[in-house]
Amino acid sequence: MLSDRTRLRGELRQTQPRLTQAHAALERAADVARIHRAHLSRAANESRRWSDLFHELQLMEGRDAPLSPLLGATAERLFATAP
């Protein structure tokens, strides 16, 4: 009985540092996952904004009103075909 307790205490002393390390690794993984989700959300929002802009530019195609020089240059770059 006493030897079992001594053995178990020894095992506990050996296991506790590994448990502490595992908890720290889990916390780091949770932080990384949170940052990754935030990045994916920002990327999705940016993709939607570019899609909306692209759609708006397509709707403008063929209209009689001239584009501003900046918008015209941007549209030419977006819709340019490779030589």
Short mmCIF file of the C-alpha atoms (twelve columns), coordinates in Angstrom:
data_MODEL
# 
_entry.id   MODEL 
# 
loop_
_atom_site.group_PDB 
_atom_site.id 
_atom_site.type_symbol 
_atom_site.label_atom_id 
_atom_site.label_alt_id 
_atom_site.label_comp_id 
_atom_site.label_asym_id 
_atom_site.label_seq_id 
_atom_site.Cartn_x 
_atom_site.Cartn_y 
_atom_site.Cartn_z 
_atom_site.pdbx_PDB_model_num 
ATOM 1  C CA . MET A 1  0.000   0.000  0.000   1 
ATOM 2  C CA . LEU A 2  2.744   2.457  0.961   1 
ATOM 3  C CA . SER A 3  4.865   1.429  -2.030  1 
ATOM 4  C CA . ASP A 4  1.870   2.001  -4.317  1 
ATOM 5  C CA . ARG A 5  1.439   5.536  -2.979  1 
ATOM 6  C CA . THR A 6  5.133   6.253  -3.362  1 
ATOM 7  C CA . ARG A 7  5.081   4.921  -6.922  1 
ATOM 8  C CA . LEU A 8  1.969   6.933  -7.782  1 
ATOM 9  C CA . ARG A 9  3.488   10.120 -6.321  1 
ATOM 10 C CA . GLY A 10 6.566   9.573  -8.460  1 
ATOM 11 C CA . GLU A 11 4.434   9.044  -11.569 1 
ATOM 12 C CA . LEU A 12 2.451   12.175 -10.737 1 
ATOM 13 C CA . ARG A 13 5.646   14.233 -10.398 1 
ATOM 14 C CA . GLN A 14 6.775   12.973 -13.807 1 
ATOM 15 C CA . THR A 15 3.402   13.575 -15.439 1 
ATOM 16 C CA . GLN A 16 2.685   17.075 -14.142 1 
ATOM 17 C CA . PRO A 17 5.332   18.885 -16.270 1 
ATOM 18 C CA . ARG A 18 4.057   17.112 -19.393 1 
ATOM 19 C CA . LEU A 19 0.512   18.116 -18.507 1 
ATOM 20 C CA . THR A 20 1.619   21.727 -18.064 1 
ATOM 21 C CA . GLN A 21 3.352   21.622 -21.459 1 
ATOM 22 C CA . ALA A 22 0.257   20.097 -23.062 1 
ATOM 23 C CA . HIS A 23 -1.942  22.857 -21.619 1 
ATOM 24 C CA . ALA A 24 0.433   25.513 -22.951 1 
ATOM 25 C CA . ALA A 25 0.420   23.853 -26.393 1 
ATOM 26 C CA . LEU A 26 -3.388  23.790 -26.381 1 
ATOM 27 C CA . GLU A 27 -3.516  27.487 -25.502 1 
ATOM 28 C CA . ARG A 28 -1.101  28.306 -28.336 1 
ATOM 29 C CA . ALA A 29 -3.159  26.221 -30.752 1 
ATOM 30 C CA . ALA A 30 -6.342  28.012 -29.676 1 
ATOM 31 C CA . ASP A 31 -4.638  31.390 -30.254 1 
ATOM 32 C CA . VAL A 32 -3.444  30.296 -33.693 1 
ATOM 33 C CA . ALA A 33 -6.935  29.054 -34.581 1 
ATOM 34 C CA . ARG A 34 -8.481  32.353 -33.465 1 
ATOM 35 C CA . ILE A 35 -5.999  34.361 -35.533 1 
ATOM 36 C CA . HIS A 36 -6.555  32.098 -38.543 1 
ATOM 37 C CA . ARG A 37 -10.342 32.474 -38.316 1 
ATOM 38 C CA . ALA A 38 -9.958  36.265 -38.146 1 
ATOM 39 C CA . HIS A 39 -7.694  36.174 -41.217 1 
ATOM 40 C CA . LEU A 40 -10.183 34.025 -43.137 1 
ATOM 41 C CA . SER A 41 -12.978 36.427 -42.219 1 
ATOM 42 C CA . ARG A 42 -10.971 39.437 -43.412 1 
ATOM 43 C CA . ALA A 43 -10.054 37.618 -46.635 1 
ATOM 44 C CA . ALA A 44 -13.693 36.715 -47.288 1 
ATOM 45 C CA . ASN A 45 -14.773 40.327 -46.715 1 
ATOM 46 C CA . GLU A 46 -12.079 41.597 -49.066 1 
ATOM 47 C CA . SER A 47 -13.080 39.039 -51.684 1 
ATOM 48 C CA . ARG A 48 -16.705 40.189 -51.470 1 
ATOM 49 C CA . ARG A 49 -15.657 43.832 -51.870 1 
ATOM 50 C CA . TRP A 50 -13.556 43.015 -54.956 1 
ATOM 51 C CA . SER A 51 -16.382 40.933 -56.386 1 
ATOM 52 C CA . ASP A 52 -18.813 43.814 -55.890 1 
ATOM 53 C CA . LEU A 53 -16.387 46.236 -57.544 1 
ATOM 54 C CA . PHE A 54 -15.809 43.876 -60.456 1 
ATOM 55 C CA . HIS A 55 -19.564 43.436 -60.905 1 
ATOM 56 C CA . GLU A 56 -20.095 47.204 -60.775 1 
ATOM 57 C CA . LEU A 57 -17.417 47.735 -63.420 1 
ATOM 58 C CA . GLN A 58 -19.038 45.114 -65.640 1 
ATOM 59 C CA . LEU A 59 -22.380 46.903 -65.325 1 
ATOM 60 C CA . MET A 60 -20.707 50.122 -66.446 1 
ATOM 61 C CA . GLU A 61 -19.341 48.508 -69.593 1 
ATOM 62 C CA . GLY A 62 -20.888 49.981 -72.738 1 
ATOM 63 C CA . ARG A 63 -22.425 53.014 -71.064 1 
ATOM 64 C CA . ASP A 64 -22.093 56.334 -72.837 1 
ATOM 65 C CA . ALA A 65 -20.645 58.287 -69.924 1 
ATOM 66 C CA . PRO A 66 -16.861 58.433 -70.063 1 
ATOM 67 C CA . LEU A 67 -14.947 56.977 -67.154 1 
ATOM 68 C CA . SER A 68 -12.626 59.100 -65.092 1 
ATOM 69 C CA . PRO A 69 -8.980  58.655 -66.119 1 
ATOM 70 C CA . LEU A 70 -8.222  56.636 -62.998 1 
ATOM 71 C CA . LEU A 71 -11.279 54.406 -63.360 1 
ATOM 72 C CA . GLY A 72 -10.612 53.999 -67.080 1 
ATOM 73 C CA . ALA A 73 -7.024  52.896 -66.435 1 
ATOM 74 C CA . THR A 74 -8.205  50.532 -63.710 1 
ATOM 75 C CA . ALA A 75 -10.856 49.015 -65.982 1 
ATOM 76 C CA . GLU A 76 -8.312  48.571 -68.760 1 
ATOM 77 C CA . ARG A 77 -6.007  46.709 -66.389 1 
ATOM 78 C CA . LEU A 78 -8.840  44.540 -65.055 1 
ATOM 79 C CA . PHE A 79 -10.302 43.664 -68.428 1 
ATOM 80 C CA . ALA A 80 -7.063  43.545 -70.470 1 
ATOM 81 C CA . THR A 81 -6.486  40.400 -72.445 1 
ATOM 82 C CA . ALA A 82 -3.081  38.798 -72.681 1 
ATOM 83 C CA . PRO A 83 -1.290  39.377 -76.005 1 
# 
